[in-house]
Amino acid sequence: MSESPAPARTPSPPYYAVIFTSLRTEGDNDYAATAQRMVELATQQPGFLGFESARDGLGLSVSYWSSLDAIAAWKANAEHHAAQQRAGEWYHAFRVRVCKVEKEYGF
């Protein structure tokens, strides 16, 4: 999983966040290359707004989307779907949460 160098630059709310938390299994099993490909592929999807990721034991990846329809289209993407089918090879456990971002601030 690649780490984001800085927080994603997102538009003014509202927009959506897909929060993916995970505990990895041992070994790579083609995980790093697949994770990198998924980020590359996601950035090409209509409605994609940004991505952030970090791992220190617990992995946390957040992708930002313009709409629930954009999230559904990403989930249904054939290459993404094939990667999802390999989850048991890469994770002991994971959770996906979809949230509407209503407020944002920072510097």
MODELLER restraints for C-alpha pairs under 7 A, 6 or more apart:
rsr = mdl.restraints
at = mdl.atoms
rsr.add(forms.Gaussian(group=physical.xy_distance, feature=features.Distance(at['CA:1:A'], at['CA:32:A']), mean=5.59, stdev=0.5))
rsr.add(forms.Gaussian(group=physical.xy_distance, feature=features.Distance(at['CA:1:A'], at['CA:35:A']), mean=5.40, stdev=0.5))
rsr.add(forms.Gaussian(group=physical.xy_distance, feature=features.Distance(at['CA:1:A'], at['CA:36:A']), mean=6.43, stdev=0.5))
rsr.add(forms.Gaussian(group=physical.xy_distance, feature=features.Distance(at['CA:2:A'], at['CA:36:A']), mean=6.59, stdev=0.5))
rsr.add(forms.Gaussian(group=physical.xy_distance, feature=features.Distance(at['CA:2:A'], at['CA:53:A']), mean=6.71, stdev=0.5))
rsr.add(forms.Gaussian(group=physical.xy_distance, feature=features.Distance(at['CA:3:A'], at['CA:52:A']), mean=6.97, stdev=0.5))
rsr.add(forms.Gaussian(group=physical.xy_distance, feature=features.Distance(at['CA:3:A'], at['CA:53:A']), mean=5.05, stdev=0.5))
rsr.add(forms.Gaussian(group=physical.xy_distance, feature=features.Distance(at['CA:3:A'], at['CA:54:A']), mean=5.42, stdev=0.5))
rsr.add(forms.Gaussian(group=physical.xy_distance, feature=features.Distance(at['CA:4:A'], at['CA:52:A']), mean=5.15, stdev=0.5))
rsr.add(forms.Gaussian(group=physical.xy_distance, feature=features.Distance(at['CA:4:A'], at['CA:53:A']), mean=5.62, stdev=0.5))
rsr.add(forms.Gaussian(group=physical.xy_distance, feature=features.Distance(at['CA:7:A'], at['CA:52:A']), mean=6.48, stdev=0.5))
rsr.add(forms.Gaussian(group=physical.xy_distance, feature=features.Distance(at['CA:8:A'], at['CA:50:A']), mean=5.36, stdev=0.5))
rsr.add(forms.Gaussian(group=physical.xy_distance, feature=features.Distance(at['CA:8:A'], at['CA:51:A']), mean=5.94, stdev=0.5))
rsr.add(forms.Gaussian(group=physical.xy_distance, feature=features.Distance(at['CA:8:A'], at['CA:52:A']), mean=6.28, stdev=0.5))
rsr.add(forms.Gaussian(group=physical.xy_distance, feature=features.Distance(at['CA:9:A'], at['CA:50:A']), mean=6.76, stdev=0.5))
rsr.add(forms.Gaussian(group=physical.xy_distance, feature=features.Distance(at['CA:10:A'], at['CA:49:A']), mean=6.09, stdev=0.5))
rsr.add(forms.Gaussian(group=physical.xy_distance, feature=features.Distance(at['CA:10:A'], at['CA:50:A']), mean=6.60, stdev=0.5))
rsr.add(forms.Gaussian(group=physical.xy_distance, feature=features.Distance(at['CA:13:A'], at['CA:101:A']), mean=6.09, stdev=0.5))
rsr.add(forms.Gaussian(group=physical.xy_distance, feature=features.Distance(at['CA:13:A'], at['CA:102:A']), mean=5.35, stdev=0.5))
rsr.add(forms.Gaussian(group=physical.xy_distance, feature=features.Distance(at['CA:13:A'], at['CA:103:A']), mean=5.96, stdev=0.5))
rsr.add(forms.Gaussian(group=physical.xy_distance, feature=features.Distance(at['CA:13:A'], at['CA:104:A']), mean=6.94, stdev=0.5))
rsr.add(forms.Gaussian(group=physical.xy_distance, feature=features.Distance(at['CA:14:A'], at['CA:100:A']), mean=6.81, stdev=0.5))
rsr.add(forms.Gaussian(group=physical.xy_distance, feature=features.Distance(at['CA:14:A'], at['CA:101:A']), mean=5.44, stdev=0.5))
rsr.add(forms.Gaussian(group=physical.xy_distance, feature=features.Distance(at['CA:14:A'], at['CA:102:A']), mean=4.92, stdev=0.5))
rsr.add(forms.Gaussian(group=physical.xy_distance, feature=features.Distance(at['CA:15:A'], at['CA:65:A']), mean=6.09, stdev=0.5))
rsr.add(forms.Gaussian(group=physical.xy_distance, feature=features.Distance(at['CA:15:A'], at['CA:66:A']), mean=5.02, stdev=0.5))
rsr.add(forms.Gaussian(group=physical.xy_distance, feature=features.Distance(at['CA:15:A'], at['CA:67:A']), mean=6.36, stdev=0.5))
rsr.add(forms.Gaussian(group=physical.xy_distance, feature=features.Distance(at['CA:15:A'], at['CA:100:A']), mean=5.93, stdev=0.5))
rsr.add(forms.Gaussian(group=physical.xy_distance, feature=features.Distance(at['CA:15:A'], at['CA:101:A']), mean=5.37, stdev=0.5))
rsr.add(forms.Gaussian(group=physical.xy_distance, feature=features.Distance(at['CA:16:A'], at['CA:64:A']), mean=5.63, stdev=0.5))
rsr.add(forms.Gaussian(group=physical.xy_distance, feature=features.Distance(at['CA:16:A'], at['CA:65:A']), mean=5.04, stdev=0.5))
rsr.add(forms.Gaussian(group=physical.xy_distance, feature=features.Distance(at['CA:16:A'], at['CA:66:A']), mean=6.11, stdev=0.5))
rsr.add(forms.Gaussian(group=physical.xy_distance, feature=features.Distance(at['CA:16:A'], at['CA:67:A']), mean=6.22, stdev=0.5))
rsr.add(forms.Gaussian(group=physical.xy_distance, feature=features.Distance(at['CA:16:A'], at['CA:99:A']), mean=5.61, stdev=0.5))
rsr.add(forms.Gaussian(group=physical.xy_distance, feature=features.Distance(at['CA:16:A'], at['CA:100:A']), mean=4.47, stdev=0.5))
rsr.add(forms.Gaussian(group=physical.xy_distance, feature=features.Distance(at['CA:16:A'], at['CA:101:A']), mean=5.47, stdev=0.5))
rsr.add(forms.Gaussian(group=physical.xy_distance, feature=features.Distance(at['CA:17:A'], at['CA:62:A']), mean=6.38, stdev=0.5))
rsr.add(forms.Gaussian(group=physical.xy_distance, feature=features.Distance(at['CA:17:A'], at['CA:63:A']), mean=5.67, stdev=0.5))
rsr.add(forms.Gaussian(group=physical.xy_distance, feature=features.Distance(at['CA:17:A'], at['CA:64:A']), mean=4.51, stdev=0.5))
rsr.add(forms.Gaussian(group=physical.xy_distance, feature=features.Distance(at['CA:17:A'], at['CA:65:A']), mean=6.21, stdev=0.5))
rsr.add(forms.Gaussian(group=physical.xy_distance, feature=features.Distance(at['CA:17:A'], at['CA:98:A']), mean=5.80, stdev=0.5))
rsr.add(forms.Gaussian(group=physical.xy_distance, feature=features.Distance(at['CA:17:A'], at['CA:99:A']), mean=5.19, stdev=0.5))
rsr.add(forms.Gaussian(group=physical.xy_distance, feature=features.Distance(at['CA:17:A'], at['CA:100:A']), mean=6.31, stdev=0.5))
rsr.add(forms.Gaussian(group=physical.xy_distance, feature=features.Distance(at['CA:17:A'], at['CA:101:A']), mean=6.67, stdev=0.5))
rsr.add(forms.Gaussian(group=physical.xy_distance, feature=features.Distance(at['CA:18:A'], at['CA:62:A']), mean=5.51, stdev=0.5))
rsr.add(forms.Gaussian(group=physical.xy_distance, feature=features.Distance(at['CA:18:A'], at['CA:63:A']), mean=5.24, stdev=0.5))
rsr.add(forms.Gaussian(group=physical.xy_distance, feature=features.Distance(at['CA:18:A'], at['CA:64:A']), mean=6.37, stdev=0.5))
rsr.add(forms.Gaussian(group=physical.xy_distance, feature=features.Distance(at['CA:18:A'], at['CA:96:A']), mean=6.76, stdev=0.5))
rsr.add(forms.Gaussian(group=physical.xy_distance, feature=features.Distance(at['CA:18:A'], at['CA:97:A']), mean=5.65, stdev=0.5))
rsr.add(forms.Gaussian(group=physical.xy_distance, feature=features.Distance(at['CA:18:A'], at['CA:98:A']), mean=4.54, stdev=0.5))
rsr.add(forms.Gaussian(group=physical.xy_distance, feature=features.Distance(at['CA:18:A'], at['CA:99:A']), mean=6.40, stdev=0.5))
rsr.add(forms.Gaussian(group=physical.xy_distance, feature=features.Distance(at['CA:19:A'], at['CA:61:A']), mean=5.93, stdev=0.5))
rsr.add(forms.Gaussian(group=physical.xy_distance, feature=features.Distance(at['CA:19:A'], at['CA:62:A']), mean=4.54, stdev=0.5))
rsr.add(forms.Gaussian(group=physical.xy_distance, feature=features.Distance(at['CA:19:A'], at['CA:63:A']), mean=6.74, stdev=0.5))
rsr.add(forms.Gaussian(group=physical.xy_distance, feature=features.Distance(at['CA:19:A'], at['CA:96:A']), mean=5.63, stdev=0.5))
rsr.add(forms.Gaussian(group=physical.xy_distance, feature=features.Distance(at['CA:19:A'], at['CA:97:A']), mean=5.02, stdev=0.5))
rsr.add(forms.Gaussian(group=physical.xy_distance, feature=features.Distance(at['CA:19:A'], at['CA:98:A']), mean=6.33, stdev=0.5))
rsr.add(forms.Gaussian(group=physical.xy_distance, feature=features.Distance(at['CA:20:A'], at['CA:60:A']), mean=5.79, stdev=0.5))
rsr.add(forms.Gaussian(group=physical.xy_distance, feature=features.Distance(at['CA:20:A'], at['CA:61:A']), mean=5.08, stdev=0.5))
rsr.add(forms.Gaussian(group=physical.xy_distance, feature=features.Distance(at['CA:20:A'], at['CA:62:A']), mean=6.15, stdev=0.5))
rsr.add(forms.Gaussian(group=physical.xy_distance, feature=features.Distance(at['CA:20:A'], at['CA:95:A']), mean=5.76, stdev=0.5))
rsr.add(forms.Gaussian(group=physical.xy_distance, feature=features.Distance(at['CA:20:A'], at['CA:96:A']), mean=4.63, stdev=0.5))
rsr.add(forms.Gaussian(group=physical.xy_distance, feature=features.Distance(at['CA:20:A'], at['CA:97:A']), mean=6.55, stdev=0.5))
rsr.add(forms.Gaussian(group=physical.xy_distance, feature=features.Distance(at['CA:21:A'], at['CA:58:A']), mean=6.89, stdev=0.5))
rsr.add(forms.Gaussian(group=physical.xy_distance, feature=features.Distance(at['CA:21:A'], at['CA:59:A']), mean=5.38, stdev=0.5))
rsr.add(forms.Gaussian(group=physical.xy_distance, feature=features.Distance(at['CA:21:A'], at['CA:60:A']), mean=4.61, stdev=0.5))
rsr.add(forms.Gaussian(group=physical.xy_distance, feature=features.Distance(at['CA:21:A'], at['CA:61:A']), mean=6.46, stdev=0.5))
rsr.add(forms.Gaussian(group=physical.xy_distance, feature=features.Distance(at['CA:21:A'], at['CA:94:A']), mean=5.49, stdev=0.5))
rsr.add(forms.Gaussian(group=physical.xy_distance, feature=features.Distance(at['CA:21:A'], at['CA:95:A']), mean=5.35, stdev=0.5))
rsr.add(forms.Gaussian(group=physical.xy_distance, feature=features.Distance(at['CA:21:A'], at['CA:96:A']), mean=6.65, stdev=0.5))
rsr.add(forms.Gaussian(group=physical.xy_distance, feature=features.Distance(at['CA:22:A'], at['CA:58:A']), mean=5.86, stdev=0.5))
rsr.add(forms.Gaussian(group=physical.xy_distance, feature=features.Distance(at['CA:22:A'], at['CA:59:A']), mean=4.92, stdev=0.5))
rsr.add(forms.Gaussian(group=physical.xy_distance, feature=features.Distance(at['CA:22:A'], at['CA:60:A']), mean=6.65, stdev=0.5))
rsr.add(forms.Gaussian(group=physical.xy_distance, feature=features.Distance(at['CA:22:A'], at['CA:91:A']), mean=6.52, stdev=0.5))
rsr.add(forms.Gaussian(group=physical.xy_distance, feature=features.Distance(at['CA:22:A'], at['CA:93:A']), mean=5.74, stdev=0.5))
rsr.add(forms.Gaussian(group=physical.xy_distance, feature=features.Distance(at['CA:22:A'], at['CA:94:A']), mean=4.15, stdev=0.5))
rsr.add(forms.Gaussian(group=physical.xy_distance, feature=features.Distance(at['CA:22:A'], at['CA:95:A']), mean=6.54, stdev=0.5))
rsr.add(forms.Gaussian(group=physical.xy_distance, feature=features.Distance(at['CA:23:A'], at['CA:57:A']), mean=6.85, stdev=0.5))
rsr.add(forms.Gaussian(group=physical.xy_distance, feature=features.Distance(at['CA:23:A'], at['CA:58:A']), mean=5.43, stdev=0.5))
rsr.add(forms.Gaussian(group=physical.xy_distance, feature=features.Distance(at['CA:23:A'], at['CA:59:A']), mean=6.25, stdev=0.5))
rsr.add(forms.Gaussian(group=physical.xy_distance, feature=features.Distance(at['CA:23:A'], at['CA:91:A']), mean=5.50, stdev=0.5))
rsr.add(forms.Gaussian(group=physical.xy_distance, feature=features.Distance(at['CA:23:A'], at['CA:92:A']), mean=5.47, stdev=0.5))
rsr.add(forms.Gaussian(group=physical.xy_distance, feature=features.Distance(at['CA:23:A'], at['CA:93:A']), mean=5.40, stdev=0.5))
rsr.add(forms.Gaussian(group=physical.xy_distance, feature=features.Distance(at['CA:23:A'], at['CA:94:A']), mean=6.38, stdev=0.5))
rsr.add(forms.Gaussian(group=physical.xy_distance, feature=features.Distance(at['CA:24:A'], at['CA:90:A']), mean=5.61, stdev=0.5))
rsr.add(forms.Gaussian(group=physical.xy_distance, feature=features.Distance(at['CA:24:A'], at['CA:91:A']), mean=4.26, stdev=0.5))
rsr.add(forms.Gaussian(group=physical.xy_distance, feature=features.Distance(at['CA:24:A'], at['CA:92:A']), mean=5.73, stdev=0.5))
rsr.add(forms.Gaussian(group=physical.xy_distance, feature=features.Distance(at['CA:25:A'], at['CA:90:A']), mean=5.25, stdev=0.5))
rsr.add(forms.Gaussian(group=physical.xy_distance, feature=features.Distance(at['CA:25:A'], at['CA:91:A']), mean=5.05, stdev=0.5))
rsr.add(forms.Gaussian(group=physical.xy_distance, feature=features.Distance(at['CA:25:A'], at['CA:92:A']), mean=5.62, stdev=0.5))
rsr.add(forms.Gaussian(group=physical.xy_distance, feature=features.Distance(at['CA:31:A'], at['CA:90:A']), mean=6.69, stdev=0.5))
rsr.add(forms.Gaussian(group=physical.xy_distance, feature=features.Distance(at['CA:38:A'], at['CA:80:A']), mean=6.57, stdev=0.5))
rsr.add(forms.Gaussian(group=physical.xy_distance, feature=features.Distance(at['CA:42:A'], at['CA:48:A']), mean=6.69, stdev=0.5))
rsr.add(forms.Gaussian(group=physical.xy_distance, feature=features.Distance(at['CA:45:A'], at['CA:74:A']), mean=6.89, stdev=0.5))
rsr.add(forms.Gaussian(group=physical.xy_distance, feature=features.Distance(at['CA:46:A'], at['CA:70:A']), mean=6.47, stdev=0.5))
rsr.add(forms.Gaussian(group=physical.xy_distance, feature=features.Distance(at['CA:47:A'], at['CA:65:A']), mean=5.39, stdev=0.5))
rsr.add(forms.Gaussian(group=physical.xy_distance, feature=features.Distance(at['CA:47:A'], at['CA:66:A']), mean=4.85, stdev=0.5))
rsr.add(forms.Gaussian(group=physical.xy_distance, feature=features.Distance(at['CA:47:A'], at['CA:67:A']), mean=6.76, stdev=0.5))
rsr.add(forms.Gaussian(group=physical.xy_distance, feature=features.Distance(at['CA:47:A'], at['CA:70:A']), mean=5.29, stdev=0.5))
rsr.add(forms.Gaussian(group=physical.xy_distance, feature=features.Distance(at['CA:48:A'], at['CA:64:A']), mean=6.23, stdev=0.5))
rsr.add(forms.Gaussian(group=physical.xy_distance, feature=features.Distance(at['CA:48:A'], at['CA:65:A']), mean=4.77, stdev=0.5))
rsr.add(forms.Gaussian(group=physical.xy_distance, feature=features.Distance(at['CA:48:A'], at['CA:66:A']), mean=6.53, stdev=0.5))
rsr.add(forms.Gaussian(group=physical.xy_distance, feature=features.Distance(at['CA:49:A'], at['CA:64:A']), mean=5.03, stdev=0.5))
rsr.add(forms.Gaussian(group=physical.xy_distance, feature=features.Distance(at['CA:49:A'], at['CA:65:A']), mean=5.18, stdev=0.5))
rsr.add(forms.Gaussian(group=physical.xy_distance, feature=features.Distance(at['CA:49:A'], at['CA:66:A']), mean=6.68, stdev=0.5))
rsr.add(forms.Gaussian(group=physical.xy_distance, feature=features.Distance(at['CA:50:A'], at['CA:63:A']), mean=5.76, stdev=0.5))
rsr.add(forms.Gaussian(group=physical.xy_distance, feature=features.Distance(at['CA:50:A'], at['CA:64:A']), mean=5.10, stdev=0.5))
rsr.add(forms.Gaussian(group=physical.xy_distance, feature=features.Distance(at['CA:51:A'], at['CA:62:A']), mean=5.68, stdev=0.5))
rsr.add(forms.Gaussian(group=physical.xy_distance, feature=features.Distance(at['CA:51:A'], at['CA:63:A']), mean=4.40, stdev=0.5))
rsr.add(forms.Gaussian(group=physical.xy_distance, feature=features.Distance(at['CA:51:A'], at['CA:64:A']), mean=6.24, stdev=0.5))
rsr.add(forms.Gaussian(group=physical.xy_distance, feature=features.Distance(at['CA:52:A'], at['CA:61:A']), mean=5.64, stdev=0.5))
rsr.add(forms.Gaussian(group=physical.xy_distance, feature=features.Distance(at['CA:52:A'], at['CA:62:A']), mean=5.24, stdev=0.5))
rsr.add(forms.Gaussian(group=physical.xy_distance, feature=features.Distance(at['CA:52:A'], at['CA:63:A']), mean=6.53, stdev=0.5))
rsr.add(forms.Gaussian(group=physical.xy_distance, feature=features.Distance(at['CA:53:A'], at['CA:60:A']), mean=5.64, stdev=0.5))
rsr.add(forms.Gaussian(group=physical.xy_distance, feature=features.Distance(at['CA:53:A'], at['CA:61:A']), mean=4.17, stdev=0.5))
rsr.add(forms.Gaussian(group=physical.xy_distance, feature=features.Distance(at['CA:53:A'], at['CA:62:A']), mean=6.34, stdev=0.5))
rsr.add(forms.Gaussian(group=physical.xy_distance, feature=features.Distance(at['CA:54:A'], at['CA:60:A']), mean=5.42, stdev=0.5))
rsr.add(forms.Gaussian(group=physical.xy_distance, feature=features.Distance(at['CA:54:A'], at['CA:61:A']), mean=6.49, stdev=0.5))
rsr.add(forms.Gaussian(group=physical.xy_distance, feature=features.Distance(at['CA:65:A'], at['CA:71:A']), mean=6.47, stdev=0.5))
rsr.add(forms.Gaussian(group=physical.xy_distance, feature=features.Distance(at['CA:75:A'], at['CA:81:A']), mean=6.63, stdev=0.5))
